[in-house]
Amino acid sequence: MVRATIPDTLANLAVPIDGLQPYGRNPRKGNTDVIVESLKRHGQYRPIVVRAKTYEVLAGNHTLAAARELGWDQIAATFVDVNDDEAARIVLVDNRAADLGTYDDDLLAELLSELPDTTGTGYDADDLATLLALQDGPHSVDDLQDALDEADASAWPWVKVQLDPENHREFQAQPGETDQEKLLGLLTRAGVQ
């Protein structure tokens, strides 16, 4: 086992990693690679949340997985005494709150541009290039399709769209096998050039 990188301010919260269990019904499929990179660069800067009765992780399941991948022997954790219903609600809101957040893309591009590199940020140079390109002004659907056709799929920017129920039904009714094809169809139908 490897000694965890936990700052002094969290050291009194460190617990053995062996007894902790991921929440078995966590619907979130996280990106552990990004968290591994962050833990390597920054160490653990906030505790995970663990259910006291079962030692299940309610918030920080992927941080636990990343710490295990790094071979850590300890992790900083806080414990909450909750029932099954409350545990499920904590898991759900922890995941959903992140989904509902948005970004000020200009400020994000500014922050990333000021750093000497993107290591440990969850972003890479392609993400920054995409953000900077978006600052150039509106792009047509054809431009978007051309850019996507030319780019490696792993470098494509993620776009999160929240649709009202009527537009969601229209989205689902669009011809196409992928969400990308359906979204392009919906945008084209809506007159986006």
Rosetta constraint file for C-alpha pairs under 8 A:
AtomPair CA 1 CA 71 HARMONIC 5.11 0.50
AtomPair CA 1 CA 72 HARMONIC 5.73 0.50
AtomPair CA 1 CA 73 HARMONIC 5.41 0.50
AtomPair CA 2 CA 70 HARMONIC 7.34 0.50
AtomPair CA 2 CA 71 HARMONIC 5.10 0.50
AtomPair CA 2 CA 72 HARMONIC 4.63 0.50
AtomPair CA 2 CA 73 HARMONIC 5.86 0.50
AtomPair CA 3 CA 71 HARMONIC 7.93 0.50
AtomPair CA 3 CA 72 HARMONIC 5.48 0.50
AtomPair CA 3 CA 73 HARMONIC 5.81 0.50
AtomPair CA 3 CA 74 HARMONIC 7.07 0.50
AtomPair CA 4 CA 43 HARMONIC 7.73 0.50
AtomPair CA 4 CA 67 HARMONIC 7.76 0.50
AtomPair CA 4 CA 72 HARMONIC 4.84 0.50
AtomPair CA 4 CA 73 HARMONIC 6.23 0.50
AtomPair CA 4 CA 74 HARMONIC 5.72 0.50
AtomPair CA 4 CA 75 HARMONIC 6.69 0.50
AtomPair CA 5 CA 39 HARMONIC 7.61 0.50
AtomPair CA 5 CA 43 HARMONIC 4.75 0.50
AtomPair CA 5 CA 44 HARMONIC 6.25 0.50
AtomPair CA 6 CA 10 HARMONIC 6.34 0.50
AtomPair CA 6 CA 11 HARMONIC 6.16 0.50
AtomPair CA 6 CA 14 HARMONIC 7.79 0.50
AtomPair CA 6 CA 43 HARMONIC 5.84 0.50
AtomPair CA 6 CA 44 HARMONIC 5.27 0.50
AtomPair CA 6 CA 45 HARMONIC 7.23 0.50
AtomPair CA 6 CA 75 HARMONIC 7.33 0.50
AtomPair CA 6 CA 76 HARMONIC 7.07 0.50
AtomPair CA 7 CA 11 HARMONIC 6.16 0.50
AtomPair CA 7 CA 43 HARMONIC 7.34 0.50
AtomPair CA 7 CA 44 HARMONIC 7.15 0.50
AtomPair CA 7 CA 45 HARMONIC 7.17 0.50
AtomPair CA 8 CA 12 HARMONIC 7.78 0.50
AtomPair CA 10 CA 14 HARMONIC 6.93 0.50
AtomPair CA 10 CA 45 HARMONIC 7.82 0.50
AtomPair CA 10 CA 46 HARMONIC 7.59 0.50
AtomPair CA 10 CA 47 HARMONIC 7.39 0.50
AtomPair CA 10 CA 76 HARMONIC 6.23 0.50
AtomPair CA 11 CA 76 HARMONIC 6.90 0.50
AtomPair CA 12 CA 76 HARMONIC 7.86 0.50
AtomPair CA 13 CA 47 HARMONIC 7.55 0.50
AtomPair CA 13 CA 75 HARMONIC 7.81 0.50
AtomPair CA 13 CA 76 HARMONIC 4.77 0.50
AtomPair CA 13 CA 77 HARMONIC 5.48 0.50
AtomPair CA 13 CA 78 HARMONIC 6.66 0.50
AtomPair CA 14 CA 74 HARMONIC 5.88 0.50
AtomPair CA 14 CA 75 HARMONIC 5.11 0.50
AtomPair CA 14 CA 76 HARMONIC 4.04 0.50
AtomPair CA 14 CA 77 HARMONIC 6.25 0.50
AtomPair CA 15 CA 74 HARMONIC 5.28 0.50
AtomPair CA 15 CA 75 HARMONIC 5.61 0.50
AtomPair CA 15 CA 76 HARMONIC 6.16 0.50
AtomPair CA 15 CA 77 HARMONIC 6.78 0.50
AtomPair CA 16 CA 20 HARMONIC 7.82 0.50
AtomPair CA 16 CA 73 HARMONIC 5.93 0.50
AtomPair CA 16 CA 74 HARMONIC 4.45 0.50
AtomPair CA 16 CA 75 HARMONIC 6.63 0.50
AtomPair CA 17 CA 64 HARMONIC 7.91 0.50
AtomPair CA 17 CA 68 HARMONIC 7.71 0.50
AtomPair CA 17 CA 72 HARMONIC 7.35 0.50
AtomPair CA 17 CA 73 HARMONIC 5.52 0.50
AtomPair CA 17 CA 74 HARMONIC 4.79 0.50
AtomPair CA 17 CA 75 HARMONIC 5.95 0.50
AtomPair CA 18 CA 73 HARMONIC 7.36 0.50
AtomPair CA 19 CA 55 HARMONIC 6.96 0.50
AtomPair CA 20 CA 50 HARMONIC 7.95 0.50
AtomPair CA 20 CA 55 HARMONIC 5.21 0.50
AtomPair CA 20 CA 56 HARMONIC 6.04 0.50
AtomPair CA 20 CA 57 HARMONIC 6.90 0.50
AtomPair CA 21 CA 55 HARMONIC 6.02 0.50
AtomPair CA 21 CA 56 HARMONIC 4.66 0.50
AtomPair CA 21 CA 57 HARMONIC 6.09 0.50
AtomPair CA 22 CA 26 HARMONIC 7.99 0.50
AtomPair CA 22 CA 56 HARMONIC 5.42 0.50
AtomPair CA 22 CA 57 HARMONIC 5.09 0.50
AtomPair CA 22 CA 58 HARMONIC 7.64 0.50
AtomPair CA 22 CA 61 HARMONIC 5.50 0.50
AtomPair CA 22 CA 64 HARMONIC 7.60 0.50
AtomPair CA 23 CA 56 HARMONIC 5.18 0.50
AtomPair CA 23 CA 57 HARMONIC 5.38 0.50
AtomPair CA 23 CA 58 HARMONIC 6.07 0.50
AtomPair CA 23 CA 61 HARMONIC 7.01 0.50
AtomPair CA 26 CA 91 HARMONIC 6.76 0.50
AtomPair CA 26 CA 92 HARMONIC 7.91 0.50
AtomPair CA 28 CA 95 HARMONIC 6.70 0.50
AtomPair CA 30 CA 62 HARMONIC 6.10 0.50
AtomPair CA 31 CA 35 HARMONIC 6.91 0.50
AtomPair CA 31 CA 62 HARMONIC 7.41 0.50
AtomPair CA 32 CA 36 HARMONIC 6.08 0.50
AtomPair CA 32 CA 62 HARMONIC 5.77 0.50
AtomPair CA 32 CA 63 HARMONIC 7.24 0.50
AtomPair CA 32 CA 65 HARMONIC 6.91 0.50
AtomPair CA 32 CA 66 HARMONIC 5.58 0.50
AtomPair CA 33 CA 37 HARMONIC 6.27 0.50
AtomPair CA 33 CA 66 HARMONIC 7.30 0.50
AtomPair CA 34 CA 38 HARMONIC 6.24 0.50
AtomPair CA 34 CA 120 HARMONIC 7.48 0.50
AtomPair CA 34 CA 122 HARMONIC 5.50 0.50
AtomPair CA 35 CA 39 HARMONIC 6.03 0.50
AtomPair CA 35 CA 62 HARMONIC 7.38 0.50
AtomPair CA 35 CA 63 HARMONIC 6.28 0.50
AtomPair CA 35 CA 66 HARMONIC 6.08 0.50
AtomPair CA 35 CA 122 HARMONIC 7.86 0.50
AtomPair CA 36 CA 40 HARMONIC 6.15 0.50
AtomPair CA 36 CA 63 HARMONIC 7.84 0.50
AtomPair CA 36 CA 66 HARMONIC 5.04 0.50
AtomPair CA 36 CA 67 HARMONIC 7.07 0.50
AtomPair CA 36 CA 69 HARMONIC 7.63 0.50
AtomPair CA 36 CA 70 HARMONIC 7.15 0.50
AtomPair CA 37 CA 41 HARMONIC 6.19 0.50
AtomPair CA 37 CA 119 HARMONIC 7.44 0.50
AtomPair CA 37 CA 120 HARMONIC 5.46 0.50
AtomPair CA 37 CA 122 HARMONIC 7.99 0.50
AtomPair CA 38 CA 42 HARMONIC 5.70 0.50
AtomPair CA 38 CA 43 HARMONIC 6.99 0.50
AtomPair CA 38 CA 119 HARMONIC 7.90 0.50
AtomPair CA 38 CA 120 HARMONIC 4.44 0.50
AtomPair CA 38 CA 121 HARMONIC 6.88 0.50
AtomPair CA 38 CA 122 HARMONIC 7.51 0.50
AtomPair CA 39 CA 43 HARMONIC 4.30 0.50
AtomPair CA 39 CA 44 HARMONIC 5.79 0.50
AtomPair CA 39 CA 66 HARMONIC 7.86 0.50
AtomPair CA 39 CA 67 HARMONIC 7.60 0.50
AtomPair CA 39 CA 120 HARMONIC 7.90 0.50
AtomPair CA 40 CA 120 HARMONIC 7.83 0.50
AtomPair CA 41 CA 119 HARMONIC 7.50 0.50
AtomPair CA 41 CA 120 HARMONIC 5.63 0.50
AtomPair CA 42 CA 120 HARMONIC 7.30 0.50
AtomPair CA 44 CA 75 HARMONIC 7.83 0.50
AtomPair CA 44 CA 76 HARMONIC 7.53 0.50
AtomPair CA 46 CA 76 HARMONIC 7.41 0.50
AtomPair CA 47 CA 60 HARMONIC 7.96 0.50
AtomPair CA 47 CA 75 HARMONIC 7.56 0.50
AtomPair CA 47 CA 76 HARMONIC 4.76 0.50
AtomPair CA 47 CA 77 HARMONIC 4.60 0.50
AtomPair CA 47 CA 78 HARMONIC 6.27 0.50
AtomPair CA 48 CA 57 HARMONIC 7.11 0.50
AtomPair CA 48 CA 58 HARMONIC 7.81 0.50
AtomPair CA 48 CA 59 HARMONIC 5.68 0.50
AtomPair CA 48 CA 60 HARMONIC 4.82 0.50
AtomPair CA 48 CA 61 HARMONIC 7.79 0.50
AtomPair CA 48 CA 63 HARMONIC 7.51 0.50
AtomPair CA 48 CA 64 HARMONIC 7.82 0.50
AtomPair CA 48 CA 75 HARMONIC 7.92 0.50
AtomPair CA 48 CA 76 HARMONIC 6.46 0.50
AtomPair CA 48 CA 77 HARMONIC 4.69 0.50
AtomPair CA 48 CA 78 HARMONIC 6.29 0.50
AtomPair CA 49 CA 57 HARMONIC 5.84 0.50
AtomPair CA 49 CA 58 HARMONIC 5.54 0.50
AtomPair CA 49 CA 59 HARMONIC 4.94 0.50
AtomPair CA 49 CA 60 HARMONIC 6.53 0.50
AtomPair CA 49 CA 77 HARMONIC 5.67 0.50
AtomPair CA 49 CA 78 HARMONIC 5.03 0.50
AtomPair CA 49 CA 79 HARMONIC 5.87 0.50
AtomPair CA 49 CA 80 HARMONIC 7.18 0.50
AtomPair CA 50 CA 55 HARMONIC 5.73 0.50
AtomPair CA 50 CA 56 HARMONIC 5.52 0.50
AtomPair CA 50 CA 57 HARMONIC 4.32 0.50
AtomPair CA 50 CA 58 HARMONIC 5.52 0.50
AtomPair CA 50 CA 59 HARMONIC 7.13 0.50
AtomPair CA 50 CA 77 HARMONIC 6.54 0.50
AtomPair CA 50 CA 78 HARMONIC 6.04 0.50
AtomPair CA 50 CA 79 HARMONIC 4.77 0.50
AtomPair CA 50 CA 80 HARMONIC 6.26 0.50
AtomPair CA 51 CA 55 HARMONIC 5.20 0.50
AtomPair CA 51 CA 56 HARMONIC 5.32 0.50
AtomPair CA 51 CA 57 HARMONIC 6.28 0.50
AtomPair CA 51 CA 58 HARMONIC 6.55 0.50
AtomPair CA 51 CA 79 HARMONIC 5.61 0.50
AtomPair CA 51 CA 80 HARMONIC 5.14 0.50
AtomPair CA 51 CA 81 HARMONIC 6.04 0.50
AtomPair CA 51 CA 82 HARMONIC 6.69 0.50
AtomPair CA 51 CA 87 HARMONIC 7.23 0.50
AtomPair CA 52 CA 56 HARMONIC 7.74 0.50
AtomPair CA 52 CA 79 HARMONIC 5.18 0.50
AtomPair CA 52 CA 80 HARMONIC 5.45 0.50
AtomPair CA 52 CA 81 HARMONIC 5.29 0.50
AtomPair CA 52 CA 82 HARMONIC 7.67 0.50
AtomPair CA 53 CA 81 HARMONIC 6.66 0.50
AtomPair CA 53 CA 82 HARMONIC 7.88 0.50
AtomPair CA 57 CA 61 HARMONIC 5.72 0.50
AtomPair CA 58 CA 87 HARMONIC 6.61 0.50
AtomPair CA 58 CA 88 HARMONIC 7.88 0.50
AtomPair CA 58 CA 90 HARMONIC 6.42 0.50
AtomPair CA 58 CA 91 HARMONIC 5.13 0.50
AtomPair CA 59 CA 90 HARMONIC 7.38 0.50
AtomPair CA 59 CA 91 HARMONIC 6.08 0.50
AtomPair CA 59 CA 94 HARMONIC 6.32 0.50
AtomPair CA 60 CA 64 HARMONIC 6.21 0.50
AtomPair CA 61 CA 65 HARMONIC 6.34 0.50
AtomPair CA 62 CA 66 HARMONIC 6.02 0.50
AtomPair CA 63 CA 67 HARMONIC 6.06 0.50
AtomPair CA 64 CA 68 HARMONIC 6.18 0.50
AtomPair CA 64 CA 75 HARMONIC 7.63 0.50
AtomPair CA 65 CA 69 HARMONIC 6.14 0.50
AtomPair CA 66 CA 70 HARMONIC 6.26 0.50
AtomPair CA 67 CA 71 HARMONIC 6.28 0.50
AtomPair CA 67 CA 72 HARMONIC 5.36 0.50
AtomPair CA 67 CA 75 HARMONIC 7.50 0.50
AtomPair CA 68 CA 72 HARMONIC 5.64 0.50
AtomPair CA 68 CA 73 HARMONIC 7.82 0.50
AtomPair CA 82 CA 86 HARMONIC 5.66 0.50
AtomPair CA 82 CA 87 HARMONIC 5.99 0.50
AtomPair CA 83 CA 87 HARMONIC 6.06 0.50
AtomPair CA 84 CA 88 HARMONIC 6.23 0.50
AtomPair CA 85 CA 89 HARMONIC 6.30 0.50
AtomPair CA 86 CA 90 HARMONIC 6.16 0.50
AtomPair CA 87 CA 91 HARMONIC 6.35 0.50
AtomPair CA 88 CA 92 HARMONIC 6.15 0.50
AtomPair CA 89 CA 93 HARMONIC 6.04 0.50
AtomPair CA 90 CA 94 HARMONIC 5.94 0.50
AtomPair CA 91 CA 95 HARMONIC 6.41 0.50
AtomPair CA 92 CA 96 HARMONIC 5.96 0.50
AtomPair CA 93 CA 97 HARMONIC 5.62 0.50
AtomPair CA 94 CA 98 HARMONIC 6.94 0.50
AtomPair CA 95 CA 99 HARMONIC 6.71 0.50
AtomPair CA 96 CA 100 HARMONIC 6.30 0.50
AtomPair CA 97 CA 101 HARMONIC 6.57 0.50
AtomPair CA 103 CA 108 HARMONIC 7.10 0.50
AtomPair CA 104 CA 108 HARMONIC 6.12 0.50
AtomPair CA 105 CA 109 HARMONIC 6.00 0.50
AtomPair CA 105 CA 131 HARMONIC 6.69 0.50
AtomPair CA 106 CA 110 HARMONIC 6.16 0.50
AtomPair CA 106 CA 131 HARMONIC 7.66 0.50
AtomPair CA 106 CA 135 HARMONIC 7.19 0.50
AtomPair CA 107 CA 111 HARMONIC 6.12 0.50
AtomPair CA 108 CA 112 HARMONIC 6.18 0.50
AtomPair CA 109 CA 113 HARMONIC 5.92 0.50
AtomPair CA 109 CA 128 HARMONIC 6.25 0.50
AtomPair CA 109 CA 131 HARMONIC 5.89 0.50
AtomPair CA 109 CA 132 HARMONIC 6.44 0.50
AtomPair CA 110 CA 114 HARMONIC 6.28 0.50
AtomPair CA 111 CA 115 HARMONIC 6.87 0.50
AtomPair CA 112 CA 117 HARMONIC 7.89 0.50
AtomPair CA 112 CA 118 HARMONIC 6.80 0.50
AtomPair CA 112 CA 128 HARMONIC 6.83 0.50
AtomPair CA 113 CA 128 HARMONIC 7.46 0.50
AtomPair CA 118 CA 122 HARMONIC 7.51 0.50
AtomPair CA 118 CA 123 HARMONIC 5.97 0.50
AtomPair CA 118 CA 124 HARMONIC 5.51 0.50
AtomPair CA 118 CA 125 HARMONIC 6.82 0.50
AtomPair CA 119 CA 123 HARMONIC 7.57 0.50
AtomPair CA 119 CA 124 HARMONIC 7.38 0.50
AtomPair CA 123 CA 127 HARMONIC 5.90 0.50
AtomPair CA 123 CA 128 HARMONIC 7.30 0.50
AtomPair CA 124 CA 128 HARMONIC 6.53 0.50
AtomPair CA 125 CA 129 HARMONIC 6.13 0.50
AtomPair CA 126 CA 130 HARMONIC 6.13 0.50
AtomPair CA 126 CA 155 HARMONIC 6.20 0.50
AtomPair CA 127 CA 131 HARMONIC 6.27 0.50
AtomPair CA 127 CA 155 HARMONIC 7.32 0.50
AtomPair CA 127 CA 157 HARMONIC 6.68 0.50
AtomPair CA 128 CA 132 HARMONIC 6.14 0.50
AtomPair CA 129 CA 133 HARMONIC 6.06 0.50
AtomPair CA 130 CA 134 HARMONIC 6.18 0.50
AtomPair CA 130 CA 157 HARMONIC 7.07 0.50
AtomPair CA 131 CA 135 HARMONIC 6.58 0.50
AtomPair CA 132 CA 136 HARMONIC 7.12 0.50
AtomPair CA 133 CA 137 HARMONIC 7.96 0.50
AtomPair CA 134 CA 138 HARMONIC 7.29 0.50
AtomPair CA 134 CA 139 HARMONIC 7.95 0.50
AtomPair CA 139 CA 143 HARMONIC 6.09 0.50
AtomPair CA 139 CA 144 HARMONIC 6.81 0.50
AtomPair CA 139 CA 193 HARMONIC 7.70 0.50
AtomPair CA 140 CA 144 HARMONIC 6.29 0.50
AtomPair CA 140 CA 192 HARMONIC 6.93 0.50
AtomPair CA 140 CA 193 HARMONIC 4.56 0.50
AtomPair CA 141 CA 145 HARMONIC 6.08 0.50
AtomPair CA 141 CA 184 HARMONIC 7.04 0.50
AtomPair CA 141 CA 187 HARMONIC 7.58 0.50
AtomPair CA 141 CA 188 HARMONIC 7.15 0.50
AtomPair CA 141 CA 192 HARMONIC 6.73 0.50
AtomPair CA 141 CA 193 HARMONIC 5.56 0.50
AtomPair CA 142 CA 146 HARMONIC 6.06 0.50
AtomPair CA 142 CA 193 HARMONIC 7.38 0.50
AtomPair CA 143 CA 147 HARMONIC 6.11 0.50
AtomPair CA 144 CA 148 HARMONIC 6.12 0.50
AtomPair CA 145 CA 149 HARMONIC 6.02 0.50
AtomPair CA 146 CA 150 HARMONIC 6.28 0.50
AtomPair CA 147 CA 151 HARMONIC 6.10 0.50
AtomPair CA 148 CA 152 HARMONIC 7.78 0.50
AtomPair CA 148 CA 153 HARMONIC 7.45 0.50
AtomPair CA 148 CA 156 HARMONIC 6.80 0.50
AtomPair CA 151 CA 155 HARMONIC 6.61 0.50
AtomPair CA 151 CA 156 HARMONIC 6.79 0.50
AtomPair CA 152 CA 156 HARMONIC 6.90 0.50
AtomPair CA 163 CA 167 HARMONIC 5.70 0.50
AtomPair CA 163 CA 168 HARMONIC 5.44 0.50
AtomPair CA 164 CA 168 HARMONIC 6.05 0.50
AtomPair CA 165 CA 169 HARMONIC 6.23 0.50
AtomPair CA 166 CA 170 HARMONIC 6.45 0.50
AtomPair CA 167 CA 171 HARMONIC 5.99 0.50
AtomPair CA 168 CA 172 HARMONIC 6.15 0.50
AtomPair CA 169 CA 173 HARMONIC 6.18 0.50
AtomPair CA 170 CA 174 HARMONIC 6.35 0.50
AtomPair CA 170 CA 186 HARMONIC 7.50 0.50
AtomPair CA 171 CA 182 HARMONIC 6.16 0.50
AtomPair CA 171 CA 183 HARMONIC 6.71 0.50
AtomPair CA 171 CA 186 HARMONIC 6.24 0.50
AtomPair CA 172 CA 182 HARMONIC 7.34 0.50
AtomPair CA 174 CA 182 HARMONIC 5.18 0.50
AtomPair CA 174 CA 183 HARMONIC 7.98 0.50
AtomPair CA 174 CA 185 HARMONIC 6.46 0.50
AtomPair CA 174 CA 186 HARMONIC 6.76 0.50
AtomPair CA 175 CA 181 HARMONIC 7.59 0.50
AtomPair CA 175 CA 182 HARMONIC 6.17 0.50
AtomPair CA 175 CA 185 HARMONIC 7.43 0.50
AtomPair CA 176 CA 181 HARMONIC 5.19 0.50
AtomPair CA 176 CA 182 HARMONIC 5.39 0.50
AtomPair CA 177 CA 181 HARMONIC 6.73 0.50
AtomPair CA 177 CA 182 HARMONIC 7.48 0.50
AtomPair CA 178 CA 182 HARMONIC 6.38 0.50
AtomPair CA 179 CA 183 HARMONIC 5.98 0.50
AtomPair CA 180 CA 184 HARMONIC 6.18 0.50
AtomPair CA 181 CA 185 HARMONIC 6.13 0.50
AtomPair CA 182 CA 186 HARMONIC 6.13 0.50
AtomPair CA 183 CA 187 HARMONIC 6.08 0.50
AtomPair CA 184 CA 188 HARMONIC 6.02 0.50
AtomPair CA 185 CA 189 HARMONIC 6.04 0.50
AtomPair CA 186 CA 190 HARMONIC 6.13 0.50
AtomPair CA 187 CA 191 HARMONIC 6.45 0.50
AtomPair CA 187 CA 192 HARMONIC 5.45 0.50
AtomPair CA 188 CA 192 HARMONIC 5.40 0.50
AtomPair CA 188 CA 193 HARMONIC 7.00 0.50
